[in-house]
Amino acid sequence: MLEKVYSLIEELDEVLQSIINSGDPELLKKKQQIEVINATLEQLLSCDLPVPDDLTSRKKSLEVEIAWMDDPDLALPLIRDELVELIGDIDDYFIQSGKQPIKRNIGGNKKTVIKSKMEKNSFGPGEITGRDILETVLIEVLRSMGGRGEVSEVKDGMIKIIGENFTDRDNETLSNGTIRWWNSTQWIRQKMVDAGVFRDDSPHGVWELK
């Protein structure tokens, strides 16, 4: 059983290393569906007609699906991390049962996607970190915290991962008093709340994945 899980993790690592952002017919189909839904909603609202609940629900469902399908190198690391955690639980069980756990070197790749994105989206000191990178790191930090964390802890966690890569522009203070990269992160989080990736009923000062 463990051998199969380890093999699956190794395959995921290979996929993460070689993944290419190519066109996905299923993703394109869903995007076309949501365009039709948006057009229908606009027509209903312009005619002052009621909007069916199932149409609104379908739109939200599509937004969540598209959010993950549109960025597979965000979803795949989460799958890999869950498998790693599963192996850790199994090893703990073996230890508690007096059995010898199977040990493999599966560490060291947790930041593979983040590093590859940094390299692919390299930028000079006058540019800013892309939102796709911030989104990936944000999810990674929350996953490492069990899917839920205080905002200040989330911010500190992101700084530990990519703080040294921030440019001068990333660290600029905006007119609202917020640092540019953190302001972008807050917008990203709100976008994922709207898409159903983050909980919208978390206590004040807490960010939480669904």
C-alpha positions in Angstrom: 0.0 0.0 0.0 2.7 2.4 1.0 4.8 1.6 -2.1 1.8 2.5 -4.3 1.4 5.8 -2.5 5.1 6.7 -2.8 5.0 5.8 -6.5 2.0 8.2 -6.9 3.8 11.0 -5.2 6.8 10.5 -7.4 4.5 10.6 -10.5 3.0 13.8 -9.2 6.4 15.4 -8.8 7.2 14.6 -12.4 3.9 16.1 -13.5 4.6 19.3 -11.5 8.1 19.6 -13.1 6.9 19.2 -16.6 3.4 20.7 -16.6 2.6 23.0 -19.5 -0.2 25.5 -19.5 -1.9 24.2 -22.6 -5.5 24.6 -23.7 -8.0 22.4 -22.0 -11.1 21.6 -24.0 -13.1 21.0 -20.8 -11.9 24.3 -19.3 -12.8 26.1 -22.4 -16.3 24.6 -22.4 -16.8 25.7 -18.8 -15.7 29.2 -19.6 -18.1 29.3 -22.5 -20.9 28.2 -20.2 -20.2 30.9 -17.7 -20.1 33.5 -20.5 -23.6 32.4 -21.5 -24.8 32.5 -17.9 -23.4 36.0 -17.4 -25.1 37.2 -20.6 -28.4 35.6 -19.5 -28.1 37.2 -16.0 -27.5 40.6 -17.6 -30.6 40.3 -19.8 -32.7 39.2 -16.8 -31.5 42.1 -14.7 -31.9 44.6 -17.5 -35.5 43.5 -17.9 -36.1 43.6 -14.2 -36.9 39.9 -14.2 -36.2 37.5 -11.3 -33.0 35.5 -11.4 -33.5 31.7 -10.9 -31.6 30.4 -7.9 -30.3 27.4 -9.9 -28.7 29.7 -12.4 -26.9 31.6 -9.7 -25.8 28.4 -8.1 -24.5 27.0 -11.4 -22.5 30.2 -11.9 -20.8 29.9 -8.5 -20.1 26.2 -9.1 -18.5 27.0 -12.5 -16.4 29.8 -11.0 -15.0 27.3 -8.4 -14.3 24.7 -11.0 -12.6 27.2 -13.4 -10.5 28.6 -10.5 -8.9 25.2 -10.0 -8.8 24.0 -13.6 -7.3 27.3 -14.8 -4.3 26.8 -12.5 -3.5 23.1 -12.3 -0.1 23.7 -10.7 -2.0 25.2 -7.8 -4.2 22.1 -7.3 -1.6 19.4 -7.9 0.7 20.5 -5.0 -2.2 20.3 -2.6 -2.9 16.7 -3.7 0.7 15.8 -3.3 0.8 17.4 0.2 -2.2 15.4 1.2 -0.5 12.2 0.1 2.6 13.1 2.1 0.4 13.8 5.2 -1.3 10.4 4.7 2.0 8.6 4.6 3.0 10.5 7.8 -0.1 9.2 9.5 0.5 5.7 8.4 4.1 5.9 9.6 2.9 7.2 13.0 0.6 4.2 13.2 3.5 1.8 12.4 5.6 3.4 15.1 2.9 3.2 17.7 2.3 -0.4 16.8 6.0 -1.2 17.2 6.5 -1.7 13.5 9.3 -0.3 11.3 8.0 2.6 9.1 9.0 2.7 5.5 11.1 5.8 5.0 11.7 7.5 1.7 13.2 10.8 0.7 10.1 12.6 -0.4 11.0 16.0 1.1 12.6 19.0 -0.5 10.0 19.4 -3.2 7.4 21.4 -1.3 8.4 24.6 -3.0 8.9 23.1 -6.5 6.0 24.9 -8.1 6.7 28.3 -6.4 10.4 28.1 -7.5 9.5 27.2 -11.0 7.0 30.0 -11.3 9.6 32.4 -10.0 12.0 31.3 -12.6 9.4 31.4 -15.4 8.1 34.8 -14.4 11.5 36.3 -13.6 11.4 40.1 -13.2 13.6 43.0 -12.6 13.8 45.3 -9.5 11.2 47.7 -11.1 8.5 45.0 -11.6 6.1 43.3 -9.2 5.5 39.7 -8.2 2.7 38.1 -10.3 -0.6 37.4 -8.6 -0.4 33.7 -9.7 2.7 33.4 -7.5 1.1 35.2 -4.6 -2.0 32.9 -4.9 0.1 29.8 -5.0 2.1 30.8 -1.9 -1.1 31.9 0.0 -2.6 28.5 -0.6 0.6 26.7 0.4 0.9 28.7 3.7 -2.7 28.0 4.6 -2.4 24.3 3.8 0.7 24.1 6.1 -1.5 25.7 8.8 -4.2 23.1 8.5 -6.3 25.2 6.1 -7.0 28.0 8.6 -4.9 30.8 10.2 -4.7 34.3 11.7 -4.1 36.9 9.0 -0.9 38.0 10.7 0.4 34.4 10.7 -0.5 34.0 7.1 1.4 37.1 6.2 4.5 36.0 8.1 4.3 32.6 6.5 4.3 34.1 3.0 7.2 36.4 3.9 9.2 33.3 5.0 8.6 31.6 1.6 9.1 34.4 -0.9 10.0 37.5 1.1 13.6 37.5 -0.2 12.3 37.6 -3.8 10.1 40.7 -3.4 11.2 43.7 -5.4 11.3 47.3 -4.3 8.0 47.9 -5.9 6.5 44.9 -4.1 7.4 46.5 -0.8 6.1 50.0 -1.7 3.5 51.4 0.6 0.3 52.3 -1.3 -1.9 55.3 -0.6 -4.2 53.2 1.6 -1.2 52.4 3.9 -0.8 48.8 2.8 2.3 47.3 1.2 1.7 46.5 -2.4 2.3 42.7 -2.4 0.0 42.3 0.7 -2.6 44.5 -0.9 -2.6 42.2 -3.9 -2.8 39.2 -1.6 -5.9 40.6 0.1 -7.6 41.1 -3.3 -6.6 37.5 -4.3 -8.1 36.2 -1.1 -11.4 38.1 -1.7 -11.5 36.7 -5.3 -11.2 33.2 -3.9 -13.9 33.9 -1.3 -16.2 34.9 -4.2 -15.2 31.7 -6.1 -15.9 29.5 -3.1 -12.3 28.5 -2.5 -12.1 30.4 0.8 -14.8 30.4 3.5 -16.9 33.6 3.7 -18.0 33.1 7.3 -14.7 32.9 9.0 -14.2 35.0 12.2 -12.7 38.5 11.7 -9.0 38.3 11.3 -9.0 34.7 10.1 -8.5 33.3 6.6 -9.8 29.8 6.0 -10.0 27.4 3.1 -13.2 25.5 2.4 
